[in-house]
Amino acid sequence: MSTFSKRVKEQREELGLSQTKLAEEVGVHHSIIGRYERDEAKPTIDVVSRMAIVLKTTVGYLLGESEQADLFKDPEMLKRFKDILSFPKQKQEHILFALDSMIKATKLESL
C-alpha cells in the first residue's frame, strides 16, 4: 500500500468517517475512495487538496512529504510563518536564529 493510500485510510478511520461520508464531503463518487485506499487509482491534486481539508491534515502529509498529520494546521502558527516568508531574506535569517535560540533554551529548561 502506498503512503497516500495508507494515510488516507488512517486519517479517515481516525476521524470516524466512512468511505461514503468522505466521498460526499470531497465531492467524488463513494467507490473512488475505496480505489484510492487500495492504491488502484490516483486522485487529481484538486481532489487531494479537498481530501486534506476534510481529513483535517495537509496535502504534504497525504503525499508523504511530512510525517505529522497536523503539521501547520494551527492557523495562527501558519500565519506567523507566512509573515516571516514575506520578509527580506536577511530578516528571515535573524528571526529564525532567534527562534532557534528560544527553542533550544526551552528544551534545556525541561531537562
NORGI-V144498 format. One record per helix or strand of 2 or more residues. SS is the DSSP state (alpha for helix, beta for strand). FROM is the first residue (numbers start at 1). TO is the last residue. If there is no record, write none. Layout:
<<SS;FROM;TO> <SS;FROM;TO>>
//
This chain:
<<alpha;3;14> <alpha;19;26> <alpha;30;37> <alpha;45;54> <alpha;59;62> <alpha;75;85> <alpha;89;109>>
//
